[in-house]
Amino acid sequence: MAASSPLVRVEALAPRFAEQADVWAKRLGLPMQADDAEFALQLGEDGLQLQLLGPSAPGPVRVDFVEGGAAHRRQFGGGSGQMIAKAVGIQPGIRPRILDATAGLGRDAFVLATLGCEMVLFERQPLIAALLEDGLRRGSEDAEVRAIVERMRLQQGNAIELMHQWQSEPPQVIYLDPMFPHRGKSALVKKEMRLFRPFVGDDLDAGALLEQALVLASHRVVVKRPRKAPTIDGATPGYSLEGKSSRYDIYPKKKLTAASQSAS
């Protein structure tokens, strides 16, 4: 985690959003007025968005499951043949219950929910969790996306603590995508990392996160890494699936079967 987060103010982009912006400000403990703020959490026609302030700032980041990249992947993403689907164990008749313990902007969780998996999402950074909550809310208002986001339940908090306190039936699969130094060339990656890096830093507790996930998951833990990055400290993965830029390290505990699906 970053040592100290930068100052963020909340802004309503039109007068009719002022009341709702004030609710977010109170909930997140952020000021509505701050001339020296480095970031603005803005509320407007397109929902909640985070904007870096300053002359050379990139555009805002928001969560949108209805249009843009999420819509394209939903329609043309390759279905259960995608590497992430193979990594979590999706097969004919098998849609595991999954905990995404590092949800971020929810993109991977949305892909898995689109494929029919019931998802629990943990996100510890309150601002990112707020963006994700708002994206899920707007997704629930869309006829095509509603059924997908209804399979995604978000909880804000520290994933290690939340996993330790887990009360109900354990998730069959736990999915981890800890923060790492992005060197990707895409403008989107650069923009998002530029915005989020000051808030989230690197996940220096990734080893503890993996350890707790291995205790809780009933069937497997999956860790997404950059293709050439080392494995997380701790247990050794059973095997890996490698793509062009990413790799999935898989820590199997028990075989996923249709029987285990129906028994849950």
RAFENVEN-V825265 format. One record per residue. N is the residue number from 1. RES is the residue in one letter. D_LAST is the distance of its C-alpha to the last C-alpha in Angstrom with 2 decimals. Layout:
BEGIN
n = (N,N)
res = (RES,RES)
d_last = (D_LAST,D_LAST)
END
This chain:
BEGIN
n = (1,2,3,4,5,6,7,8,9,10,11,12,13,14,15,16,17,18,19,20,21,22,23,24,25,26,27,28,29,30,31,32,33,34,35,36,37,38,39,40,41,42,43,44,45,46,47,48,49,50,51,52,53,54,55,56,57,58,59,60,61,62,63,64,65,66,67,68,69,70,71,72,73,74,75,76,77,78,79,80,81,82,83,84,85,86,87,88,89,90,91,92,93,94,95,96,97,98,99,100,101,102,103,104,105,106,107,108,109,110,111,112,113,114,115,116,117,118,119,120,121,122,123,124,125,126,127,128,129,130,131,132,133,134,135,136,137,138,139,140,141,142,143,144,145,146,147,148,149,150,151,152,153,154,155,156,157,158,159,160,161,162,163,164,165,166,167,168,169,170,171,172,173,174,175,176,177,178,179,180,181,182,183,184,185,186,187,188,189,190,191,192,193,194,195,196,197,198,199,200,201,202,203,204,205,206,207,208,209,210,211,212,213,214,215,216,217,218,219,220,221,222,223,224,225,226,227,228,229,230,231,232,233,234,235,236,237,238,239,240,241,242,243,244,245,246,247,248,249,250,251,252,253,254,255,256,257,258,259,260,261,262,263,264)
res = (M,A,A,S,S,P,L,V,R,V,E,A,L,A,P,R,F,A,E,Q,A,D,V,W,A,K,R,L,G,L,P,M,Q,A,D,D,A,E,F,A,L,Q,L,G,E,D,G,L,Q,L,Q,L,L,G,P,S,A,P,G,P,V,R,V,D,F,V,E,G,G,A,A,H,R,R,Q,F,G,G,G,S,G,Q,M,I,A,K,A,V,G,I,Q,P,G,I,R,P,R,I,L,D,A,T,A,G,L,G,R,D,A,F,V,L,A,T,L,G,C,E,M,V,L,F,E,R,Q,P,L,I,A,A,L,L,E,D,G,L,R,R,G,S,E,D,A,E,V,R,A,I,V,E,R,M,R,L,Q,Q,G,N,A,I,E,L,M,H,Q,W,Q,S,E,P,P,Q,V,I,Y,L,D,P,M,F,P,H,R,G,K,S,A,L,V,K,K,E,M,R,L,F,R,P,F,V,G,D,D,L,D,A,G,A,L,L,E,Q,A,L,V,L,A,S,H,R,V,V,V,K,R,P,R,K,A,P,T,I,D,G,A,T,P,G,Y,S,L,E,G,K,S,S,R,Y,D,I,Y,P,K,K,K,L,T,A,A,S,Q,S,A,S)
d_last = (35.19,38.58,41.20,42.18,40.95,43.59,44.78,42.99,44.37,42.74,44.59,44.50,45.65,47.13,48.29,45.63,42.92,44.78,43.01,39.52,40.74,42.02,38.61,37.07,40.04,39.61,35.85,36.29,39.60,41.60,45.16,46.22,49.54,50.07,52.74,51.80,48.11,46.89,43.94,43.31,40.06,41.16,39.98,41.24,40.75,38.05,36.09,35.91,37.34,38.63,42.17,44.20,47.71,50.90,53.14,51.18,47.67,45.18,43.53,40.70,37.01,34.48,30.92,31.06,28.09,30.23,33.18,34.42,32.43,28.97,30.10,31.66,28.63,26.41,28.91,30.19,27.88,27.00,23.46,20.97,24.09,24.50,24.49,21.99,19.48,20.25,20.08,16.48,15.47,15.32,16.21,16.52,13.22,11.36,10.95,9.34,8.76,12.27,14.66,18.23,20.19,23.56,23.24,27.00,27.86,24.34,25.42,22.84,19.99,21.54,21.69,17.98,17.23,19.84,17.98,14.92,12.79,11.66,14.08,15.25,18.91,21.19,24.93,27.48,30.69,31.38,33.44,30.94,28.16,30.61,31.21,27.51,26.98,29.98,28.80,25.47,27.56,29.91,27.19,25.78,29.29,29.34,28.37,27.08,25.21,23.77,20.53,19.96,20.79,18.65,15.66,17.51,17.69,20.61,21.59,25.02,25.67,25.94,22.78,23.64,24.04,20.99,18.76,20.66,20.08,16.32,15.10,11.51,8.29,9.78,9.75,9.17,12.68,15.62,18.55,22.05,25.31,27.93,31.31,34.01,37.58,37.33,40.17,39.08,41.89,40.23,41.64,38.23,37.13,40.49,40.40,36.97,37.65,41.03,39.50,36.54,38.01,40.19,37.21,34.55,36.68,34.88,31.71,33.63,30.65,28.53,28.59,27.23,24.55,23.45,23.69,21.44,18.86,18.91,18.34,15.29,13.37,11.06,12.12,15.19,17.68,19.87,23.31,25.56,29.22,32.58,33.37,36.10,34.78,34.19,30.75,29.68,31.24,29.17,26.83,27.74,25.38,24.46,25.67,26.53,26.75,30.04,31.28,34.64,34.21,30.75,28.80,25.15,24.87,21.66,20.67,18.23,16.48,14.19,14.08,11.52,11.10,10.09,8.66,6.34,5.50,5.41,3.80,0.00)
END
